[in-house]
Amino acid sequence: DRDAAALIRSIRTAPLLFGWRGSDPVDTRALEELLLRLSRLVDDHPEVVGVSLEPVVVATEGLSVLSATVRVAHPPARSDLGPRTLPSY
């Protein structure tokens, strides 16, 4: 869960999520939960080779995914056998 929190805070526009210039902060915990669930989906189902969520609307309480596309194919061969982490940008 720390990886998801760090990923959200690492993007250049992160200040907009946390109440920039007097605006209300959004529910970043819901966004973190979405990232964690997507990660779990891909780990549990290797045949999922792509997920596109556009747009994701994050409100002060909760979020909505307005469109989702999931690509399914034969699972690619994994060369790593250990746990995976989210990349840091």
LUMGUBA-204415 format. One line per field, with one value per atom (N, C-alpha, C, CB): residue number from 1; chain; atom name; x, y, z. Coordinates in steps of 0.2 Angstrom, whole numbers. Glycine has a CB too. Example, Ala and Ser with C-alpha at 12.3 -4.5 7.8 and 13.67 -1.06 7.14 Angstrom:
# residues 2
rogu = 1 1 1 1 2 2 2 2
rofi = A A A A A A A A
torfi = N CA C CB N CA C CB
X = 66 62 66 57 64 68 64 70
Y = -28 -22 -16 -22 -11 -5 0 -3
Z = 39 39 39 45 35 36 39 29
END
This chain:
# residues 89
rogu = 1 1 1 1 2 2 2 2 3 3 3 3 4 4 4 4 5 5 5 5 6 6 6 6 7 7 7 7 8 8 8 8 9 9 9 9 10 10 10 10 11 11 11 11 12 12 12 12 13 13 13 13 14 14 14 14 15 15 15 15 16 16 16 16 17 17 17 17 18 18 18 18 19 19 19 19 20 20 20 20 21 21 21 21 22 22 22 22 23 23 23 23 24 24 24 24 25 25 25 25 26 26 26 26 27 27 27 27 28 28 28 28 29 29 29 29 30 30 30 30 31 31 31 31 32 32 32 32 33 33 33 33 34 34 34 34 35 35 35 35 36 36 36 36 37 37 37 37 38 38 38 38 39 39 39 39 40 40 40 40 41 41 41 41 42 42 42 42 43 43 43 43 44 44 44 44 45 45 45 45 46 46 46 46 47 47 47 47 48 48 48 48 49 49 49 49 50 50 50 50 51 51 51 51 52 52 52 52 53 53 53 53 54 54 54 54 55 55 55 55 56 56 56 56 57 57 57 57 58 58 58 58 59 59 59 59 60 60 60 60 61 61 61 61 62 62 62 62 63 63 63 63 64 64 64 64 65 65 65 65 66 66 66 66 67 67 67 67 68 68 68 68 69 69 69 69 70 70 70 70 71 71 71 71 72 72 72 72 73 73 73 73 74 74 74 74 75 75 75 75 76 76 76 76 77 77 77 77 78 78 78 78 79 79 79 79 80 80 80 80 81 81 81 81 82 82 82 82 83 83 83 83 84 84 84 84 85 85 85 85 86 86 86 86 87 87 87 87 88 88 88 88 89 89 89 89
rofi = A A A A A A A A A A A A A A A A A A A A A A A A A A A A A A A A A A A A A A A A A A A A A A A A A A A A A A A A A A A A A A A A A A A A A A A A A A A A A A A A A A A A A A A A A A A A A A A A A A A A A A A A A A A A A A A A A A A A A A A A A A A A A A A A A A A A A A A A A A A A A A A A A A A A A A A A A A A A A A A A A A A A A A A A A A A A A A A A A A A A A A A A A A A A A A A A A A A A A A A A A A A A A A A A A A A A A A A A A A A A A A A A A A A A A A A A A A A A A A A A A A A A A A A A A A A A A A A A A A A A A A A A A A A A A A A A A A A A A A A A A A A A A A A A A A A A A A A A A A A A A A A A A A A A A A A A A A A A A A A A A A A A A A A A A A A A A A A A A A A A A A A A A A A A A A A A A A A A
torfi = N CA C CB N CA C CB N CA C CB N CA C CB N CA C CB N CA C CB N CA C CB N CA C CB N CA C CB N CA C CB N CA C CB N CA C CB N CA C CB N CA C CB N CA C CB N CA C CB N CA C CB N CA C CB N CA C CB N CA C CB N CA C CB N CA C CB N CA C CB N CA C CB N CA C CB N CA C CB N CA C CB N CA C CB N CA C CB N CA C CB N CA C CB N CA C CB N CA C CB N CA C CB N CA C CB N CA C CB N CA C CB N CA C CB N CA C CB N CA C CB N CA C CB N CA C CB N CA C CB N CA C CB N CA C CB N CA C CB N CA C CB N CA C CB N CA C CB N CA C CB N CA C CB N CA C CB N CA C CB N CA C CB N CA C CB N CA C CB N CA C CB N CA C CB N CA C CB N CA C CB N CA C CB N CA C CB N CA C CB N CA C CB N CA C CB N CA C CB N CA C CB N CA C CB N CA C CB N CA C CB N CA C CB N CA C CB N CA C CB N CA C CB N CA C CB N CA C CB N CA C CB N CA C CB N CA C CB N CA C CB N CA C CB N CA C CB N CA C CB N CA C CB N CA C CB N CA C CB N CA C CB N CA C CB N CA C CB
X = 4 0 4 -5 10 15 17 21 18 19 14 20 8 2 2 -5 3 3 9 3 15 20 19 27 16 15 11 12 5 1 4 -5 8 12 17 14 20 25 24 29 17 16 16 9 18 19 13 21 7 0 -2 -5 1 -1 -4 4 -1 -4 -11 0 -13 -21 -25 -22 -22 -26 -27 -23 -22 -22 -25 -15 -29 -32 -27 -33 -25 -21 -25 -18 -22 -25 -32 -25 -34 -40 -45 -42 -44 -49 -49 -47 -55 -56 -51 -63 -48 -44 -48 -39 -46 -50 -48 -48 -52 -51 -45 -58 -39 -33 -33 -27 -36 -37 -41 -40 -46 -50 -46 -56 -42 -37 -32 -34 -29 -24 -27 -21 -33 -37 -38 -44 -40 -41 -34 -43 -29 -22 -21 -17 -22 -20 -25 -21 -31 -36 -34 -43 -32 -29 -23 -28 -19 -12 -14 -8 -19 -21 -24 -25 -28 -32 -26 -36 -21 -16 -12 -12 -10 -7 -10 -4 -17 -21 -23 -27 -23 -26 -21 -33 -15 -10 -13 -5 -19 -21 -24 -27 -24 -26 -19 -29 -19 -12 -13 -11 -19 -19 -26 -19 -26 -32 -31 -32 -37 -37 -43 -37 -42 -48 -48 -47 -53 -53 -60 -49 -61 -58 -60 -59 -55 -57 -58 -51 -64 -66 -66 -73 -61 -60 -63 -52 -68 -71 -69 -79 -72 -70 -71 -73 -76 -77 -79 -84 -74 -75 -73 -82 -73 -72 -76 -64 -76 -80 -76 -86 -76 -73 -78 -69 -77 -83 -82 -82 -76 -75 -69 -74 -70 -65 -64 -66 -58 -57 -51 -54 -53 -48 -46 -51 -40 -37 -35 -31 -37 -36 -33 -42 -27 -23 -20 -18 -16 -12 -7 -9 -7 -2 5 -2 9 16 20 18 25 30 33 36 33 36 43 32 48 55 56 60 52 53 49 52 51 47 46 51 49 47 42 54 40 35 37 33 31 33 31 29 34 32 30 38 27 25 31 19 32 38 38 39 43 43 46 48 42 44 47 38
Y = -6 0 6 0 6 12 13 10 8 10 14 3 12 16 23 12 24 31 35 30 32 35 37 31 32 33 39 27 40 45 52 44 52 58 60 57 55 57 60 50 60 64 71 61 74 82 85 84 83 86 84 85 81 79 84 75 90 95 97 102 96 97 92 96 86 81 83 74 87 88 95 87 98 104 110 104 111 116 122 114 128 135 135 137 132 132 127 139 123 118 113 116 109 103 98 101 94 88 83 86 78 73 67 71 61 55 51 51 53 49 42 53 41 34 30 34 32 28 27 32 32 31 26 38 26 21 14 22 13 7 5 8 9 7 4 13 8 5 -2 10 -2 -9 -14 -8 -13 -18 -20 -16 -15 -16 -21 -10 -19 -23 -30 -20 -31 -38 -42 -37 -38 -41 -44 -36 -40 -42 -48 -36 -47 -53 -59 -51 -59 -65 -68 -63 -64 -66 -64 -63 -68 -66 -65 -71 -68 -67 -60 -71 -55 -48 -45 -45 -43 -40 -32 -43 -29 -22 -20 -20 -14 -11 -4 -12 -1 6 9 8 14 17 24 16 27 34 36 34 41 45 42 52 43 41 48 37 49 55 54 57 57 57 63 56 61 67 67 65 72 72 66 78 62 56 51 56 46 41 43 39 38 40 36 37 38 34 33 38 27 25 25 18 30 31 27 38 24 19 15 23 9 4 -1 0 -2 -7 -12 -4 -19 -24 -28 -28 -29 -33 -40 -30 -45 -52 -56 -56 -59 -63 -69 -59 -73 -78 -75 -83 -77 -74 -74 -77 -68 -68 -72 -61 -75 -78 -73 -82 -75 -70 -73 -70 -68 -70 -68 -65 -64 -63 -68 -55 -70 -75 -72 -81 -66 -63 -58 -59 -55 -50 -44 -47 -41 -35 -29 -35 -23 -16 -12 -14 -6 -1 3 3 5 9 16 9 19 26 30 26 36 40 46 42
Z = 0 0 0 6 3 2 -5 7 -9 -16 -19 -20 -18 -21 -19 -20 -12 -9 -12 -2 -13 -16 -23 -15 -27 -34 -35 -37 -31 -32 -30 -27 -25 -22 -27 -15 -31 -35 -42 -37 -44 -50 -50 -53 -55 -55 -53 -62 -55 -53 -46 -58 -42 -36 -31 -32 -31 -27 -28 -28 -35 -36 -32 -44 -31 -27 -20 -28 -17 -10 -8 -7 -12 -10 -12 -3 -18 -21 -21 -28 -19 -19 -16 -26 -11 -7 -10 -8 -15 -17 -12 -24 -12 -8 -10 -8 -5 -7 -9 -1 -13 -16 -11 -23 -12 -9 -11 -9 -9 -12 -10 -10 -4 -1 -6 6 -9 -14 -20 -16 -22 -28 -27 -30 -21 -19 -19 -12 -16 -16 -24 -13 -28 -35 -38 -39 -37 -39 -36 -38 -30 -27 -29 -19 -31 -33 -41 -33 -44 -51 -51 -55 -47 -46 -44 -41 -40 -37 -43 -31 -47 -53 -58 -56 -59 -64 -61 -66 -55 -52 -52 -45 -50 -49 -56 -45 -61 -68 -73 -69 -74 -79 -86 -79 -88 -94 -96 -96 -90 -91 -93 -85 -100 -102 -103 -109 -102 -102 -99 -109 -95 -92 -94 -85 -96 -97 -94 -105 -89 -86 -88 -78 -92 -94 -94 -100 -91 -86 -79 -86 -74 -67 -64 -64 -61 -58 -50 -60 -47 -40 -36 -38 -32 -28 -21 -28 -17 -10 -6 -7 -8 -5 -11 -1 -12 -17 -24 -17 -29 -36 -40 -37 -46 -52 -58 -54 -60 -66 -72 -66 -76 -81 -87 -84 -89 -94 -93 -101 -94 -93 -99 -86 -101 -106 -103 -112 -104 -101 -107 -95 -108 -114 -111 -118 -114 -112 -117 -109 -116 -120 -117 -124 -120 -117 -113 -122 -107 -102 -104 -95 -104 -106 -101 -106 -103 -98 -94 -102 -87 -82 -81 -76 -81 -79 -72 -84 -69 -62 -58 -60 -52 -48 -41 -47 -40 -33 -34 -31 -28 -28 -33 -21 -36 -40 -36 -46 -38 -35 -41 -31 -39 -44 -45 -41 -51 -53 -50 -61 -49 -46 -52 -40 -53 -58 -56 -62
END
